[in-house]
Amino acid sequence: MEHEHVRDVDPAVADALEGEVDRQRESLQMIASENHVSEAVLDAQGSALTNKYAEGYPGSRYYGGCEFADEVEQHAIDRAQELFGADHINVQPHSGTQANQAVYFAMLEPGDKILSLDLTHGGHLSHGHPANFVGQLYDVEQYEVDAETGYLDYEGLAEHAEEFEPDIIVSGYSAYPREIEWGRIQAAADSVDALHLADIAHITGLVAAGVHDSPVGIADFVTGSTHKTIRAGRGGIVMCDEEYADDIDAAVFPGGQGGPLMHNIAGKAVGFKEALAPEFEDYAEQTVANAKALGERLVENGFSLVSGGTDNHLVLVDLRESHPDTSGGNAEEALEDAGIVLNGNTVPGETRSAFDPSGIRVGTPALTTRGFDEDDCRTVADLITRVIDTPDDEAVLAEVREDVESLCDANPLYE
């Protein structure tokens, strides 16, 4: 993949861009929130729409010259509605966090109450962590997963809601490997007259493909990221019933952000069109099948998984029992040296720092995009095992790196 125009102007940045392409080609990207978009999405994201200001919405802009911006944004909206079936969709949020921000700004006042999953149990910063604006502006309490099973404690959530009386309950998670029962969370919200925001950032593509149940039509608001399992342009999306449409649109613009990133919206439109193709369902099903195969082999190799397995695109490995002297940070660093890129992650009942946690989060979306199947993912699980068993053995790391390169050569990227 060449960057001739960049190289003519800025060779240092061109070198970094080409280095990043090579890094993705030559190593296994297993961060659960990452994927490889198509070259068509890359083209759209690098298009001349980078130059266009288009504050407002299709047909109602604050600047002239928006006829093609209108077309692109409407395509993105129409395709998202076909994928998800929501009454109203806003495709302008710059990220999943800003999609959540729009819901909070539209429906809450500072000091209102949010009930969300604890970060160490699989929640997200934008659901109420004190370091995030959500924790700073709102009164946040958090529910947990069952410490023994690793599954969401729906009864505990409902009891917590009765005691706390939140204004909104947040569901949808960044490190939860099981199917989410949206209806049970909605029932808890209904019992205390709270709103329900379902954040499907990680599973947007699985929901679009019908591989995971959809919260659309159940939750009051559904937000998501558009660059993870759905492989579209980087950004966020908000879905809601028509009664909330004006409030959500005003909270996105002008309430929370200025001009939309029209080149990103073009990437969303192209990615959504790809997700409407029949083969995308095959991709989503294979992503889940790969995660299951990966997790099952890791268990066979002696690892403990939070909840014992997975229903979606990721497995969460708790290293405390199998490798008590190895932290998630240690494992992440050794694996990256061997060409396997994933992240250390907190686990329920975390006993270490969030900056050097007790687990690792391992995802299959990007591997599946490259063409990996279940057998490949079992091989990857064996490679992960070899590294974590001997993280300081340079000879083992070198051998695993060679095996990784062979897997990459057999499943090429951006040829």
C-alpha positions in Angstrom: 0.0 0.0 0.0 1.7 3.2 -1.2 1.5 6.7 0.1 3.2 8.6 -2.8 1.6 12.0 -2.2 2.4 11.9 1.5 6.0 10.9 0.8 6.4 13.8 -1.6 5.5 16.2 1.2 6.4 14.4 4.4 8.7 11.4 4.2 8.7 10.9 8.0 4.9 10.5 8.2 4.9 8.3 5.0 7.4 6.0 6.7 5.2 5.8 9.7 2.1 5.1 7.6 3.9 2.4 5.6 5.3 1.0 8.9 1.7 0.7 10.3 0.5 -1.1 7.2 3.4 -3.6 7.5 2.7 -4.0 11.2 -0.9 -5.0 10.5 0.2 -7.3 7.7 2.9 -9.0 9.7 1.3 -9.5 13.1 -2.0 -10.7 14.5 -4.4 -8.0 15.6 -6.4 -9.5 18.4 -7.5 -6.3 20.3 -11.3 -7.0 20.4 -12.2 -3.5 19.5 -10.1 -3.5 16.3 -10.7 -4.7 12.8 -9.3 -4.3 9.2 -11.6 -2.2 7.0 -11.8 -2.8 3.3 -9.8 -0.7 0.8 -13.1 0.8 -0.3 -13.7 2.1 3.3 -10.1 3.4 3.4 -10.7 5.2 0.1 -13.9 6.8 1.4 -12.2 7.9 4.6 -9.4 9.5 2.7 -11.7 11.3 0.3 -12.2 15.0 -0.6 -15.1 15.1 1.9 -12.3 15.8 4.4 -12.5 19.4 3.1 -16.2 19.9 3.6 -18.0 21.6 6.5 -21.6 20.4 6.8 -23.0 21.6 10.1 -26.6 20.5 10.4 -28.3 17.6 8.8 -29.2 16.5 5.2 -31.4 19.1 3.7 -30.8 21.6 6.5 -27.2 22.7 6.6 -25.6 25.9 7.8 -23.3 26.1 4.8 -23.8 25.9 1.1 -22.2 23.3 -1.2 -23.5 20.4 0.7 -25.4 18.5 -2.0 -23.0 15.6 -2.1 -22.4 15.6 1.6 -26.2 15.3 2.0 -26.2 12.3 -0.4 -23.5 10.5 1.5 -25.0 11.1 4.9 -28.4 10.0 3.7 -26.9 6.8 2.3 -25.4 6.1 5.7 -28.7 6.7 7.5 -30.7 4.6 5.1 -28.3 1.7 5.1 -28.1 1.8 8.9 -31.9 1.8 9.1 -32.0 -1.3 6.9 -29.4 -3.0 9.0 -30.9 -2.2 12.4 -34.5 -1.2 11.9 -34.5 1.8 14.2 -37.0 4.7 13.7 -34.3 7.4 13.8 -30.6 7.2 13.3 -27.9 9.8 13.7 -24.6 8.9 12.1 -22.6 12.0 13.0 -21.0 11.1 16.4 -17.3 11.1 16.1 -17.0 8.1 18.4 -19.0 5.6 20.5 -18.3 7.8 23.6 -19.7 10.8 21.9 -22.8 8.8 20.9 -23.3 8.1 24.6 -22.7 11.7 25.4 -25.5 12.7 23.0 -28.0 10.5 24.9 -26.8 11.9 28.3 -27.0 15.5 27.1 -30.4 15.0 25.5 -32.1 13.2 28.5 -30.2 14.1 31.7 -29.3 17.1 33.8 -26.0 17.3 35.7 -26.4 15.4 38.9 -28.9 12.9 37.5 -28.4 9.2 38.3 -26.8 6.6 36.0 -26.6 2.9 36.8 -24.0 1.1 34.8 -21.6 -1.9 34.9 -18.4 -1.5 36.8 -15.3 -1.0 34.6 -13.4 -3.9 36.2 -16.4 -6.1 35.4 -16.5 -5.3 31.7 -18.0 -1.8 31.6 -16.7 1.3 29.7 -15.2 4.6 30.7 -18.1 6.5 29.1 -20.6 4.6 31.2 -19.6 6.5 34.3 -15.9 6.2 35.3 -14.8 9.1 37.5 -12.0 10.0 35.1 -14.5 10.5 32.3 -17.0 13.4 31.9 -19.8 11.0 32.8 -18.5 10.3 36.2 -17.8 14.1 36.7 -21.2 15.3 35.6 -23.6 12.7 36.9 -24.3 10.6 40.0 -23.1 7.1 39.0 -23.4 3.8 40.8 -22.4 0.5 39.2 -23.7 -3.0 39.1 -21.5 -6.1 38.7 -21.3 -9.6 37.1 -21.6 -12.6 39.4 -18.2 -13.2 40.8 -18.5 -17.0 40.6 -20.1 -17.4 37.2 -18.8 -14.3 35.3 -22.4 -13.7 34.0 -24.3 -10.5 34.5 -26.2 -10.5 37.8 -29.6 -9.5 36.5 -31.3 -9.9 39.8 -28.6 -7.9 41.5 -29.0 -5.2 38.8 -32.8 -5.0 39.4 -32.3 -4.8 43.2 -29.7 -2.1 42.8 -32.0 -0.1 40.6 -34.8 -0.3 43.2 -32.5 1.1 45.8 -30.7 3.7 43.7 -33.7 4.8 41.5 -31.5 5.8 38.5 -32.7 8.1 35.7 -31.0 5.8 33.1 -29.6 2.3 33.1 -26.7 1.6 30.8 -26.2 -1.9 29.2 -23.8 -3.1 26.6 -20.1 -3.7 27.5 -16.5 -3.6 26.4 -15.3 -6.8 28.0 -18.2 -9.1 28.5 -18.1 -12.4 26.5 -21.7 -13.5 26.9 -25.1 -12.8 25.2 -26.9 -9.9 26.7 -30.5 -10.3 27.7 -31.8 -6.8 26.8 -35.3 -7.6 28.0 -34.3 -8.3 31.5 -32.4 -5.0 31.8 -35.4 -3.2 30.2 -37.7 -4.7 32.8 -35.4 -3.4 35.6 -35.5 0.0 34.0 -39.3 -0.1 33.7 -39.7 -1.1 37.3 -38.1 2.2 38.4 -39.3 4.4 35.6 -35.8 4.8 34.2 -34.6 5.1 30.6 -32.4 2.3 29.1 -29.4 3.0 27.0 -27.9 -0.1 25.2 -24.4 0.5 24.1 -23.6 -2.1 21.4 -20.2 -0.6 20.5 -18.4 -4.0 20.5 -21.2 -6.1 19.0 -22.6 -3.6 16.4 -21.7 -5.9 13.5 -22.9 -9.0 15.3 -26.3 -7.3 15.9 -26.4 -6.1 12.3 -25.9 -9.6 11.1 -28.4 -11.2 13.5 -25.7 -13.2 15.3 -26.5 -11.4 18.6 -30.0 -10.3 19.6 -30.8 -6.7 19.0 -31.8 -4.2 21.6 -33.5 -2.0 19.0 -37.2 -1.9 19.8 -36.4 -2.8 23.4 -34.1 -0.1 24.8 -35.0 3.5 24.6 -31.6 4.3 23.0 -29.0 2.2 21.2 -25.5 3.5 20.6 -22.6 1.9 18.9 -19.2 2.2 17.3 -19.0 1.8 13.5 -15.4 0.5 13.2 -15.3 -2.6 15.4 -17.2 -5.7 14.4 -19.1 -3.9 11.6 -15.9 -2.8 9.8 -17.2 0.6 8.7 -15.7 4.1 9.0 -14.4 5.0 12.4 -17.0 6.7 14.6 -20.3 6.3 16.4 -24.0 6.0 15.9 -27.2 6.7 17.9 -30.5 5.0 17.3 -33.8 5.8 19.0 -37.6 6.0 18.6 -39.0 9.0 16.7 -40.1 10.7 19.9 -36.5 11.3 20.9 -35.2 12.2 17.4 -35.1 16.0 17.7 -33.5 15.9 21.2 -30.8 13.5 20.1 -30.0 15.4 16.9 -29.7 18.7 18.9 -27.5 17.0 21.5 -25.1 15.8 18.8 -25.1 19.1 16.9 -24.9 21.8 18.2 -24.9 20.4 21.7 -21.8 18.2 21.8 -19.8 18.6 18.6 -19.4 20.9 15.6 -19.1 20.0 12.0 -19.5 16.3 11.2 -16.5 14.4 9.9 -18.0 13.9 6.5 -15.1 11.6 5.3 -15.8 9.3 8.2 -19.5 9.4 7.4 -18.6 8.3 3.9 -16.6 5.4 5.4 -19.7 4.5 7.5 -21.9 4.6 4.4 -19.6 2.3 2.5 -19.1 -0.1 5.4 -22.8 -0.3 6.0 -23.3 -1.2 2.3 -20.8 -4.0 2.8 -22.6 -5.2 5.9 -25.8 -5.5 3.9 -24.2 -8.1 1.6 -25.0 -11.8 2.4 -21.4 -12.6 3.0 -21.3 -10.3 6.0 -23.5 -12.6 8.0 -21.0 -15.4 7.2 -18.3 -13.2 8.5 -20.1 -12.5 11.8 -20.9 -16.1 12.3 -17.3 -17.1 11.6 -16.1 -14.4 14.1 -18.1 -16.0 16.8 -17.1 -19.5 15.8 -13.5 -18.5 15.9 -13.8 -16.9 19.3 -15.4 -20.1 20.6 -12.6 -22.3 19.1 -9.9 -20.0 20.5 -11.5 -20.0 24.0 -12.0 -23.8 24.0 -8.4 -24.4 23.1 -7.1 -22.0 25.8 -9.2 -23.9 28.4 -7.7 -27.1 27.1 -4.3 -25.5 27.6 -5.0 -24.8 31.2 -6.3 -21.2 31.2 -9.4 -19.9 33.0 -11.9 -17.9 31.1 -14.3 -15.4 32.7 -17.7 -17.1 32.5 -16.0 -20.2 31.1 -16.3 -19.3 27.4 -17.9 -16.9 25.0 -21.0 -16.2 23.0 -19.5 -13.4 20.9 -16.2 -12.1 19.4 -14.0 -12.1 22.5 -12.7 -14.2 25.3 -11.6 -12.7 28.7 -8.7 -14.7 30.2 -8.1 -14.6 34.0 -4.5 -15.4 34.6 -4.6 -15.6 38.4 -5.1 -19.3 38.6 -3.0 -20.6 35.8 -0.2 -18.0 35.8 -0.3 -16.2 39.2 3.1 -14.5 38.7 2.2 -13.1 35.2 0.0 -10.0 34.9 -2.0 -9.0 31.9 0.5 -6.3 31.2 3.4 -8.8 31.2 1.5 -11.1 28.9 0.5 -8.2 26.5 4.2 -7.1 26.2 5.5 -10.6 25.6 2.9 -11.5 23.1 3.4 -8.3 21.1 7.1 -9.1 21.0 6.0 -12.4 19.4 3.7 -10.7 16.9 0.3 -11.2 18.7 -1.3 -7.9 19.6 -4.0 -7.9 22.3 -4.5 -6.0 25.6 -4.2 -6.6 29.3 -7.6 -6.3 30.9 -9.2 -6.2 34.3 -11.3 -9.2 35.4 -14.1 -9.5 38.0 -12.7 -9.3 41.5 -9.6 -7.6 40.2 -6.7 -7.8 42.6 -4.1 -5.8 40.6 -4.0 -2.3 39.2 -6.1 -1.4 36.2 -2.8 -0.3 34.6 -1.3 -3.8 35.1 -4.4 -6.1 35.5 -4.9 -9.8 36.0 -6.3 -10.7 32.6 -6.1 -10.4 28.9 -8.8 -9.7 26.4 -8.5 -11.6 23.1 -10.7 -10.9 20.1 -11.2 -12.5 16.7 -12.8 -9.8 14.4 -9.6 -8.8 12.6 -8.3 -12.4 12.3 -11.7 -13.4 10.8 -11.5 -10.5 8.3 -8.1 -11.9 7.2 -9.7 -15.3 6.6 -8.8 -17.3 9.7 -11.0 -20.2 10.6 -11.4 -22.3 13.7 -8.3 -24.4 13.1 -6.2 -21.3 12.6 -7.6 -19.9 15.9 -6.8 -23.1 17.8 -3.2 -22.7 16.4 -3.2 -19.1 17.7 -4.4 -20.3 21.1 -1.4 -22.7 21.2 0.9 -19.8 20.3 -0.5 -17.6 23.0 0.0 -20.5 25.5 3.6 -20.9 24.5 4.4 -17.2 25.1 2.5 -16.9 28.4 4.1 -20.1 29.7 7.6 -18.7 29.0 7.3 -14.9 28.5 11.0 -14.3 29.1 12.4 -17.0 26.8 13.7 -15.1 23.7 14.0 -18.4 21.7 10.4 -19.2 22.2 9.3 -15.7 21.3 11.4 -15.9 18.1 9.8 -19.3 17.2 6.3 -18.0 17.8 7.1 -15.0 15.7 8.0 -17.2 12.8 4.8 -19.2 13.2 2.9 -15.9 13.2 4.6 -14.8 10.0 3.5 -18.1 8.4 -0.1 -17.5 9.4 0.0 -14.0 8.1 1.5 -15.1 4.8 -1.3 -17.7 4.4 -3.9 -15.0 5.1 -2.6 -11.8 3.4 -3.9 -8.3 4.1 -4.0 -5.3 1.8 -2.0 -7.0 -1.0 
